[in-house]
């Protein structure tokens, strides 16, 4: 009887564990994460904030995946998946702001598409303008006479113009093109540096043949998901323009 009681207890315990639902125990926004804790915690941020971090404490999530979905003024921006490797785990995602003001929302979604938690924060400026159709970028910084006056992402380039312009792409897309218009660079060379989740992913030099020229570089995606960044670097190494997009 004693052995049967122990067996029954173990069976009930394991059944309860199997039925335990993944939950979000805490959700906070801030300007960074240090030692697995949020720093600069707030729900309102200035327009010049570089990034806003969404910090989470997740319970009963070992071996599962959650997705953070980001919105600005109710316009979907991007999503990122987070692998939960422990039953109780602190993790985070972040969004680069680049001066895009407004009311932001983050939804935490489980593998079945259920919204586990949502939170909101605001960034000063542009609250009534909606999200920009192209990625945010630093204001055009000149490198000597060379300057990038326009920059866009898309699925191709036709007749020297970007097509399929967006900042969020399905990871099944073959390539994402970084299109730009450069002035003052005749006879010089610029470089496009690519990053995925802040890890260098290659660079491409581009020769500028005319004083005002439209040109582009592209990156094969190969199913990779995450936050991409393209830096346009001038002849002397100055980062003249930066843009971001997401694949999911």
LUMNU-175267 format. One record per residue (C-alpha): residue number from 1; chain; x, y, z. Coordinates in steps of 0.05 Angstrom, whole numbers, plus 32768, in hexadecimal, padded with zeros to 4 digits. Each point is the difference from the previous one (the first is absolute). Example, Ala and Ser with C-alpha at 12.3 -4.5 7.8 and 13.67 -1.06 7.14 Angstrom:
# LUMNU-175267
+-----+----+------+------+------+
|   i | ch |   xx |   yy |   zz |
+-----+----+------+------+------+
|   1 |  A | 80F6 | 7FA6 | 809C |
|   2 |  A | 801B | 8045 | 7FF3 |
+-----+----+------+------+------+
END
This chain:
# LUMNU-175267
+-----+----+------+------+------+
|   i | ch |   xx |   yy |   zz |
+-----+----+------+------+------+
|   1 |  A | 8000 | 8000 | 8000 |
|   2 |  A | 8039 | 802F | 8011 |
|   3 |  A | 8021 | 7FF4 | 7FBC |
|   4 |  A | 7FBE | 800A | 7FDD |
|   5 |  A | 7FF5 | 8041 | 8025 |
|   6 |  A | 8045 | 8019 | 7FEC |
|   7 |  A | 7FF3 | 7FEC | 7FB8 |
|   8 |  A | 7FBD | 8024 | 8000 |
|   9 |  A | 801F | 803E | 801D |
|  10 |  A | 8038 | 8000 | 7FCC |
|  11 |  A | 7FCC | 7FF6 | 7FC8 |
|  12 |  A | 7FD6 | 803A | 8018 |
|  13 |  A | 803D | 802C | 8009 |
|  14 |  A | 8019 | 7FF1 | 7FB9 |
|  15 |  A | 7FBB | 800B | 7FE3 |
|  16 |  A | 7FFB | 8043 | 8022 |
|  17 |  A | 8044 | 8014 | 7FE6 |
|  18 |  A | 7FEC | 7FEB | 7FB9 |
|  19 |  A | 7FC1 | 802B | 8006 |
|  20 |  A | 8025 | 803D | 801A |
|  21 |  A | 7FF6 | 803A | 7FD2 |
|  22 |  A | 8036 | 8030 | 7FEB |
|  23 |  A | 7FF5 | 8043 | 8022 |
|  24 |  A | 801F | 8045 | 8001 |
|  25 |  A | 800F | 800F | 8049 |
|  26 |  A | 801B | 8047 | 7FF2 |
|  27 |  A | 8007 | 802F | 7FC5 |
|  28 |  A | 8026 | 8042 | 8001 |
|  29 |  A | 801A | 8034 | 7FCF |
|  30 |  A | 8042 | 8025 | 8005 |
|  31 |  A | 803E | 8019 | 7FDD |
|  32 |  A | 802B | 7FC3 | 800B |
|  33 |  A | 800B | 7FBD | 8024 |
|  34 |  A | 8039 | 7FF3 | 8030 |
|  35 |  A | 800B | 7FC2 | 8029 |
|  36 |  A | 7FBE | 7FE5 | 7FE7 |
|  37 |  A | 7FDB | 803C | 801D |
|  38 |  A | 7FDF | 803B | 7FDD |
|  39 |  A | 8022 | 8044 | 8006 |
|  40 |  A | 7FE2 | 8044 | 7FF1 |
|  41 |  A | 7FBB | 7FE4 | 800E |
|  42 |  A | 7FC8 | 802C | 7FE7 |
|  43 |  A | 7FC2 | 8003 | 7FD4 |
|  44 |  A | 8011 | 8043 | 7FE1 |
|  45 |  A | 8040 | 800E | 7FDA |
|  46 |  A | 801F | 803C | 7FDD |
|  47 |  A | 8001 | 8004 | 7FB4 |
|  48 |  A | 804C | 7FF7 | 7FFE |
|  49 |  A | 7FFF | 7FBD | 8025 |
|  50 |  A | 8028 | 7FCD | 7FD7 |
|  51 |  A | 7FDC | 7FC0 | 8014 |
|  52 |  A | 7FC8 | 7FEB | 802E |
|  53 |  A | 8006 | 7FBC | 8021 |
|  54 |  A | 7FC7 | 7FD2 | 8012 |
|  55 |  A | 8016 | 7FD6 | 803C |
|  56 |  A | 7FDA | 7FC2 | 8015 |
|  57 |  A | 8000 | 7FCC | 8037 |
|  58 |  A | 7FE3 | 7FC0 | 7FE3 |
|  59 |  A | 7FE6 | 7FC4 | 8029 |
|  60 |  A | 7FF3 | 7FB9 | 7FE9 |
|  61 |  A | 8020 | 800E | 7FBD |
|  62 |  A | 803A | 7FCF | 7FFB |
|  63 |  A | 8008 | 7FE6 | 7FB9 |
|  64 |  A | 7FCB | 8030 | 7FE5 |
|  65 |  A | 8002 | 803E | 7FD4 |
|  66 |  A | 7FDD | 8042 | 8008 |
|  67 |  A | 7FF9 | 8039 | 7FCE |
|  68 |  A | 8003 | 804B | 800D |
|  69 |  A | 7FD5 | 8028 | 7FD1 |
|  70 |  A | 800F | 804A | 7FFC |
|  71 |  A | 7FCD | 8036 | 7FEB |
|  72 |  A | 8004 | 804C | 7FF8 |
|  73 |  A | 7FBE | 8025 | 8000 |
|  74 |  A | 7FDC | 7FBD | 7FF3 |
|  75 |  A | 802B | 7FF3 | 7FC2 |
|  76 |  A | 8025 | 7FBE | 8002 |
|  77 |  A | 804C | 800B | 7FFD |
|  78 |  A | 8023 | 7FBE | 800A |
|  79 |  A | 8005 | 7FC1 | 802A |
|  80 |  A | 8038 | 7FD9 | 8020 |
|  81 |  A | 8002 | 7FB9 | 801C |
|  82 |  A | 801F | 7FF0 | 8043 |
|  83 |  A | 8015 | 7FBA | 8015 |
|  84 |  A | 7FF1 | 7FEF | 8048 |
|  85 |  A | 8036 | 7FD1 | 801A |
|  86 |  A | 7FED | 7FFD | 804A |
|  87 |  A | 7FC0 | 7FF6 | 8026 |
|  88 |  A | 8009 | 8044 | 8021 |
|  89 |  A | 8026 | 8030 | 7FD4 |
|  90 |  A | 800B | 804A | 7FF6 |
|  91 |  A | 8007 | 8016 | 7FB8 |
|  92 |  A | 7FF5 | 803C | 7FD3 |
|  93 |  A | 7FF7 | 801D | 7FBB |
|  94 |  A | 800D | 8047 | 7FE9 |
|  95 |  A | 7FEA | 8031 | 7FCB |
|  96 |  A | 802C | 8035 | 7FE0 |
|  97 |  A | 7FD8 | 8041 | 8001 |
|  98 |  A | 8027 | 8030 | 7FD2 |
|  99 |  A | 7FD3 | 803B | 8011 |
| 100 |  A | 7FBE | 7FDC | 7FF0 |
| 101 |  A | 7FD3 | 801F | 8035 |
| 102 |  A | 7FBC | 7FE7 | 8013 |
| 103 |  A | 7FDB | 7FCD | 802A |
| 104 |  A | 8021 | 7FBB | 7FFF |
| 105 |  A | 7FE2 | 7FBD | 8013 |
| 106 |  A | 8022 | 7FBD | 800A |
| 107 |  A | 7FD9 | 7FBF | 8000 |
| 108 |  A | 801F | 7FC0 | 801C |
| 109 |  A | 7FE4 | 7FC5 | 7FDA |
| 110 |  A | 8008 | 7FB6 | 800D |
| 111 |  A | 800A | 7FC8 | 7FCC |
| 112 |  A | 7FB5 | 7FFA | 7FF6 |
| 113 |  A | 7FF8 | 804A | 7FF1 |
| 114 |  A | 7FE1 | 8010 | 8044 |
| 115 |  A | 8011 | 8045 | 801C |
| 116 |  A | 801F | 7FF2 | 8044 |
| 117 |  A | 800D | 8048 | 8012 |
| 118 |  A | 8001 | 8045 | 7FE1 |
| 119 |  A | 8020 | 8041 | 8015 |
| 120 |  A | 8004 | 8048 | 7FE7 |
| 121 |  A | 8031 | 8039 | 8000 |
| 122 |  A | 8006 | 8043 | 7FDC |
| 123 |  A | 8038 | 8025 | 7FDD |
| 124 |  A | 7FFC | 804C | 7FFC |
| 125 |  A | 7FF1 | 801F | 7FBC |
| 126 |  A | 7FD8 | 7FE8 | 7FC6 |
| 127 |  A | 7FC9 | 7FE0 | 8029 |
| 128 |  A | 7FCC | 8011 | 7FCB |
| 129 |  A | 8029 | 7FF0 | 7FC3 |
| 130 |  A | 8002 | 7FB4 | 8002 |
| 131 |  A | 803B | 7FD4 | 7FF2 |
| 132 |  A | 802F | 8013 | 7FC8 |
| 133 |  A | 7FFA | 7FD6 | 7FC1 |
| 134 |  A | 804C | 7FF9 | 7FFC |
| 135 |  A | 8032 | 7FF0 | 8036 |
| 136 |  A | 8019 | 8035 | 802E |
| 137 |  A | 8046 | 801B | 7FF2 |
| 138 |  A | 8032 | 8031 | 801A |
| 139 |  A | 7FFA | 8044 | 7FDF |
| 140 |  A | 802C | 8004 | 7FC2 |
| 141 |  A | 8047 | 8008 | 8019 |
| 142 |  A | 8031 | 8015 | 7FCB |
| 143 |  A | 8044 | 7FE0 | 7FF6 |
| 144 |  A | 8025 | 8039 | 7FDF |
| 145 |  A | 7FD7 | 8010 | 7FC2 |
| 146 |  A | 7FDB | 7FBD | 8001 |
| 147 |  A | 7FBA | 7FFC | 801D |
| 148 |  A | 7FC7 | 7FCD | 7FFF |
| 149 |  A | 7FC0 | 8028 | 7FF5 |
| 150 |  A | 7FCF | 7FC5 | 7FFD |
| 151 |  A | 8000 | 7FB8 | 8016 |
| 152 |  A | 7FCA | 7FC9 | 7FF9 |
| 153 |  A | 7FF8 | 7FB5 | 8006 |
| 154 |  A | 7FD9 | 7FD4 | 7FD1 |
| 155 |  A | 7FFC | 7FBE | 7FDB |
| 156 |  A | 8021 | 8019 | 7FC0 |
| 157 |  A | 8017 | 803B | 7FD5 |
| 158 |  A | 7FE1 | 8011 | 7FBD |
| 159 |  A | 8011 | 803C | 7FD5 |
| 160 |  A | 802D | 8019 | 8037 |
| 161 |  A | 7FC7 | 8002 | 8033 |
| 162 |  A | 7FF1 | 7FD1 | 803A |
| 163 |  A | 7FC4 | 7FD2 | 7FFA |
| 164 |  A | 7FDC | 7FDA | 8037 |
| 165 |  A | 8014 | 8036 | 8032 |
| 166 |  A | 7FF7 | 7FEC | 8049 |
| 167 |  A | 8023 | 7FF8 | 8043 |
| 168 |  A | 7FE3 | 7FBC | 8010 |
| 169 |  A | 800B | 7FC4 | 7FD3 |
| 170 |  A | 7FF0 | 7FB6 | 8002 |
| 171 |  A | 803F | 7FD7 | 800C |
| 172 |  A | 7FEF | 7FD9 | 7FC1 |
| 173 |  A | 8010 | 803D | 7FD5 |
| 174 |  A | 803C | 7FF2 | 7FD4 |
| 175 |  A | 8024 | 8042 | 800D |
| 176 |  A | 7FF5 | 8045 | 801E |
| 177 |  A | 801B | 803C | 7FD9 |
| 178 |  A | 801D | 803E | 8020 |
| 179 |  A | 7FF5 | 8038 | 7FCE |
| 180 |  A | 801F | 8045 | 8008 |
| 181 |  A | 800B | 8042 | 7FDD |
| 182 |  A | 8046 | 801C | 8009 |
| 183 |  A | 8017 | 8047 | 7FEF |
| 184 |  A | 8046 | 801E | 7FFC |
| 185 |  A | 8023 | 7FBE | 7FF8 |
| 186 |  A | 8018 | 7FFD | 7FB9 |
| 187 |  A | 803E | 7FD6 | 7FF9 |
| 188 |  A | 7FFD | 7FE8 | 8048 |
| 189 |  A | 7FEB | 7FC0 | 8023 |
| 190 |  A | 7FCE | 7FF2 | 8038 |
| 191 |  A | 7FF4 | 7FC0 | 8027 |
| 192 |  A | 7FBF | 7FDF | 8017 |
| 193 |  A | 800B | 7FD9 | 8041 |
| 194 |  A | 7FCB | 7FCC | 8012 |
| 195 |  A | 7FEE | 7FE8 | 8046 |
| 196 |  A | 7FCF | 7FCB | 8019 |
| 197 |  A | 7FED | 8006 | 804A |
| 198 |  A | 803D | 802E | 8009 |
| 199 |  A | 8030 | 7FCC | 7FE3 |
| 200 |  A | 8027 | 8013 | 7FC2 |
| 201 |  A | 7FE4 | 7FDD | 7FC3 |
| 202 |  A | 802C | 801A | 7FC7 |
| 203 |  A | 8011 | 8040 | 7FDB |
| 204 |  A | 7FFC | 8016 | 7FB8 |
| 205 |  A | 8029 | 8039 | 7FE0 |
| 206 |  A | 7FDB | 802C | 7FCD |
| 207 |  A | 8023 | 802D | 7FCD |
| 208 |  A | 7FDF | 8044 | 7FF7 |
| 209 |  A | 8007 | 8014 | 7FB7 |
| 210 |  A | 7FD6 | 803F | 7FFF |
| 211 |  A | 7FF7 | 803D | 802C |
| 212 |  A | 7FB7 | 7FED | 800C |
| 213 |  A | 7FF4 | 7FB6 | 7FFB |
| 214 |  A | 7FCE | 7FCB | 8014 |
| 215 |  A | 801F | 7FBD | 8013 |
| 216 |  A | 7FF2 | 7FC4 | 802C |
| 217 |  A | 801A | 7FC3 | 8024 |
| 218 |  A | 7FD9 | 7FC1 | 8011 |
| 219 |  A | 8004 | 7FCA | 8035 |
| 220 |  A | 7FEB | 7FB7 | 7FF6 |
| 221 |  A | 7FD3 | 7FEE | 803B |
| 222 |  A | 8003 | 7FB4 | 7FFD |
| 223 |  A | 7FC7 | 7FF9 | 8031 |
| 224 |  A | 8023 | 8026 | 8037 |
| 225 |  A | 7FD2 | 8024 | 8030 |
| 226 |  A | 800F | 803D | 802B |
| 227 |  A | 8012 | 804A | 8001 |
| 228 |  A | 802B | 8016 | 7FC5 |
| 229 |  A | 8029 | 803F | 7FFA |
| 230 |  A | 8023 | 8020 | 7FC5 |
| 231 |  A | 8035 | 8036 | 800C |
| 232 |  A | 8017 | 802B | 7FC5 |
| 233 |  A | 8048 | 8012 | 800D |
| 234 |  A | 8024 | 8038 | 7FDB |
| 235 |  A | 8046 | 8000 | 7FE0 |
| 236 |  A | 8022 | 8014 | 8041 |
| 237 |  A | 7FD7 | 7FD1 | 802D |
| 238 |  A | 7FC9 | 802F | 8017 |
| 239 |  A | 7FBC | 7FDE | 8009 |
| 240 |  A | 7FD5 | 802D | 7FD5 |
| 241 |  A | 7FBE | 7FDC | 8006 |
| 242 |  A | 7FE2 | 7FC5 | 8026 |
| 243 |  A | 7FBF | 7FDA | 7FF3 |
| 244 |  A | 7FDE | 7FC3 | 801E |
| 245 |  A | 7FCE | 7FCB | 7FEB |
| 246 |  A | 7FE5 | 7FBF | 801C |
| 247 |  A | 7FF7 | 7FBA | 7FE4 |
| 248 |  A | 7FCF | 7FD1 | 8022 |
+-----+----+------+------+------+
END
